Amino acid sequence: METSQLNKTPLAEEHVKLGARMVDFAGWWMPVQYKGLREEHDNVRTNVGLFDVSHMGEVRFKGSKALETLQWLTTNDVAKLNDNEAQYSLLPNEQGGLVDDIIVYCLKKNEDYLVCVNASNADKDFAWMVKNNKGADITNESSYWGQIAVQGPKALALMDKVFGFKASDMATFKVHRFDYKGFKAILATTGYTGEKGGEVFIEAKGAATLWSDLLAQGQEFGVQAIGLGARDTLRTEYKMSLYGHEIDDTTNPYEAKLGWAIKPSAKDFMGKAPMLKVKEEGLKKQLIGFKMLDKGIPRQGYSLFSFDNKEIGKVTSGTHSPTLDEPIGIAYISSEFAAEGTEFSVDIRGRKVKAKVCKTPFVSK
């Protein structure tokens, strides 16, 4: 697709100024890297990094039927959320597969919620929500918000300095609404790297101001802008699911090890019966993390084999871990091979290479 046809975030020109290498990502013109993937990855693990995540979608649920609608549409128990709390959840389809994974932010209990959805799924998710609405006032606010993720051991200190309130006093999955230089903003202590920090929603017209201030005032903390390349290696090291890789419309979330985000005893929800049926009949496959025992980097779609040459699974994500300096992967594997320490082989372009199921996340804070 021509660059002129791609969607651009409110920060697109800021990335160009910083010399980022820009790519087409799900129809968006996005920075894949600035100084280099390894340097950016390491900086998030040791200092603090800024990510432009303005391409993510935001959908607002308001009114007396907001909670009822979200309870039906999602797997987690939204009724448990009080004002200014957030929750990871799943958006199931009728078959018990996944339309998306999401975060629900409670702005006012029972009547006002913001839902963040994946960039590539924003239009699909919004249409799905409207189709299955139980009477809520549903608005697609994606064009209204810019979003910046601030991640790393020094992220909270940077936000304390720039925002003028104690972000460092907030527990994880909490929300704080504030005004930043005349722009509406919401800080949520969530993220996609395994590090401390938060994700800041700000009116799109104020995103560049906030981005510039975070960079300027973050020099003492070693702040850097971070591209999509490092975002992917960071989330892979923490075995965080990515839509289109670990989860999709056919995924059973129990097989994806996301059962903790499903609350079947608390409520009814879309696709509940077929989703639970898979679990009750015994999981045939499971999502695991693995390390290579021989040379080779696993990639999405590579097949896994037992040593008697039976195909037993597929790689969903794989990379060379910058933190561990070794190849790692995430895969669905037959349940009989899912135990930690089990060895198998990965077919890397016709070459069978040994690997082993390992404990995840691959790195710890």
N, C-alpha and C positions, 0 to 999 in steps of 0.2 A: 504494500500500500504506500502511496506517495505520502511524504511527511505532511503536506498540506491537508491531507484527508484524515489524518490521525487526530484523536482527541488530545487536547493539551491541558495539563493541570495549571493552576494559578502560579505554579513555581517553574514552569517550563523554561522561561528566559533566565531564571536564576541558575539553573543547571548549565545552560549554555555559557553563561558568564564564568562559571567555575571550570569550564573545559571538560564537562562530562561527555562520555561516549553515549549517544542517545540511540535507542532502538524502539521498534514496534513491539509493545507488550500488550496483548489482548486489545489491540486497537488504540492504545495510548502511546504517546511519544514520551518515553521514560528513560532516565539515566541508568545504564547497566553498571557503569563504574566511573570513578573520577581519577583517583591516584593509582588504583589497582586493587583487585579483589582481595589479595592476601593482606595488604596494609589496612584496607578498610575493615575487613573482618576482625583482625587483631585489635584495631582501635576500639571497636565496640566491646570486645572482651576485656580491654584494659582501661579505657577512658570513657568516651561517650560519642555516639554517632547520631546524625540526623537523617531520617528517611522521609522522602516525599511519598505519602500514601494517600494523596488527594484523589487518586483514581478509584479508591474504594467507594462503594455506594452507601448511602444513608437513607433509611426509610423511617418516617415518623408515624407512630400510632397514637392517636388521641381519642378522648371521649369515654363514655360510660362502658363501651364494649371493647375498649383497647385490650384490657387484660384477658377477657374471654377469648378474643381473637388470637392473641399470642399464645395462650395456653393450648389452643387447638393446633396452631401452626408449628409449634416447637416442641422438642422432646424434654427440655429441662422445666423445672417448676418455677415459672415466672412469678407466681403468687408469693414466693419466698422473698422476692426483692423488695427492699424498702427504698425510700427516696435516696438517690445518689449512690446506688449500688449497681454493679455490672455482673453479667453472667454469660459464660460461654454456653452455646447451645447449638442445636442442629435443626435444620429445616427439612423434614422428611416428605417423601411423596407417598402416594397411595399404596405402593408396593413395599414400603419400608426401606427404600433406598434414600439417597440424600440429594435434595435440590441444592443444598449449600450447607456450610457451617458458618455460624454468625456469632456476634456478641450483642446482647440486649442490655441497654442502659436504662435504668429506671430514673426518670427525671421527676415524676410525681406518681406515687403508688396508685395503682388502679386506673390511671387516666392519661399518663403521658410517658411514652417510651421512645427511645431512638434505637434503631437496629442497624448495625454495620454489617454489610454484605461484601462478598468478594467482587473485585472489579469486573472480572470477565462474566460474572453472573448477575450484575446489577439489574439489567432490564428483565431478564428471565425471572429473577426473584420477585421483583416488584409486581410483575404480571401474575405470578403464582399467589402472592399475598392478596392481591385484589380479587382474584378468582375465588379464593377460599375465605374471604372476609366474613366475619360474624357480626358486622355492624360497626366496626371501628372507622374512624376518620383516618384514612391512610394516605400519606403524601410522600412522593419521591423528592427528597431534599438533597440529592446528590450534587446538583449544580450549586447549591447554596453554600456548601461546606468545602473548605480546604482541610487537609489533615497532615500533621507532621508527627512522626514517631521519634521520641527522644529516648535512646536506649544505651545502657552501659552502666558500669559501677559508679560513674560520676554524674549520671543523668539527673538524679534527684537534686543534687547540689546545684547543677546548672539551672534547673527549673525554679528552685528556691530563689536564686539570684534574679532571674529574668521576670518571673511572675509576681513577686512581691508577697507571696504567701508560702506557707510551709508544705510544699508537695511531699517533702521527706517525712512528714508526720502521717501521711495517708497510707493505709494498708493497701494491699493489692486488690484489684477489682472494685475500687471505689471511684466516685465521680465528684468533681468540683466544678461548678459553673462560675465563670468570672468574666469581667470585662477587660480586654487588653487593648489599650490605646483607642478606645471607642468601638472596638469590634467585639461581638459576642464570641465567647470561647468556652469550651468544655474540656477539662483535663480528666482523662480516665487512666488509672494506673494499671494499664494492660500493655501487652506487647507480644512480639513474635520472634524474639531472639533468645529467650531464657534469661536475659539480664534484667536488672532493675530498670525502672523508668516509667514512661507513660506515652499515651497517644493524645495529641491535642487537636480537637476539632475547632476550627476558627472560621468565621465568615470568609468566603473565598477572596474577597477584596482586601482582607487583612493578612492573608497567608504570607505574602512576600515580606511584609514588615516584620512579622514574627520570625520567619526564617532568617532574615538578615540579623536581627537582634540576637538570636540564639547563637549564630556563628560568631558575631562580633564579641559578645560577652562570654563566650565559651572558650576563648583561647587559653585561659588559665587551667581549664579542665582537659585540654587536648582535643577539643571538639573537631569532628570532620563530617562532611557530607558523605553519605553511604549509598551506593547503588544497589540495584536489584540482584546483582551477582552475589554480593556478600550477604544480602538478606536471605538468599536461598541456602547458602552454606551454614549460616547461623541457625536457621530454623531446622535444617536437617540434623545438625549436631544435637538438637533437643528433641528430635523425632516428633516435630510438630507437623500435623497433616496439612497438605496443600491440595486444594480442589483441582481435579484433573490428574492428580498423581495418586495420593493415598485414598481419596474419597471421590465418588461421583454418583450419578443417578442409580447405579446398580449396587452400590456398597451397602452391606449390612454393618451398622455402626458397632455392633458387638464384636464382629470380626476385626473391625478397625481399632479395637481397644478404646472405644469411646463410650462404653457403658456408664461411666461415671456422670455423663451429661444427659442420661436418660432416666426419667422418674416415672415409670409405669404405674407404681402404686399410688402416686399422688393425683393422677388425672388421666383422662382419655386424650389422645392426640392422633393426628393424621398418620395412617400407616402402622399403627401400634401393633395390631394382631400379627401381620406378616413379619414385622421386625422381631417380635418376641418369639415367634415360631422357630426362626432360625436358631436362636439361642437355646430354646427348650429342646430342640432335636439334637443339639450338640454341634458346636462350631466345627465346620469342615476345614476351615483355613483361618489363619490369624496373622495380624500385622506384627512383624518383628523387626528388630534392628540387627545388623550383622557387620562383622569386620572381615576383610579379606586376609587369608593366611598366605596366599601367594600374590605375586604382582598382578596388577590390573585394577581398573576403576569400573565399578558397576554403574550401569545407566538404566534409566526407565525402559521397561519392556524386555530386558534381558531375562532369559529363562533360568530357573533353578532346577537342579537335578540331584537325585539321590545317587549314592555311589554304585547302585545297580542300574543306573541309567534311566530311572523313571522321572518324568517331569513333575516337580512338586510345588512349583510356584513361579512368581514373577516379581522382578524388581519394580518398585514404584518411584524411588528416588535414590540417587547415588552420587557421591562426590569424593574428592580428596579433602579430608577434614584439615583445615589450616591449624586448628588448635591441637589436634592429636598428631598431625603430620602422618596420617595413614588413611587409606581408602575405607569409607564406610558406606553402608547402604540400608535402605528400608525396603521391605518386601512382604508380600503375602505368601505364606508357606503353609502346606498341609499341616494340620494340627499335630500329627504324630512327630513332626520334625521341629516343632516350635519351642521346645525346651531350651533354656540357656545352656550353651556349651555344645549343642548338636552341630555336627559338621555336615556340609553339603558342597556342591559345586555350582558355580555360576558360569553359564555359557557366554563368554566374551568374544563375540565375532568368530564363533566356531571353535574356540579354545576353552576347555573345561578347567576352571580355576577354583581352588579350594577356598571355602569361607566358613565362618562359624557364627551361630546365633549368640548375641551378646546382650548384656544388660543395657537398658536405655533409661534416661537420656545418655548419649555417648559422652558428654562432658557435664560436669556439675559446676554450680556457681562457686 
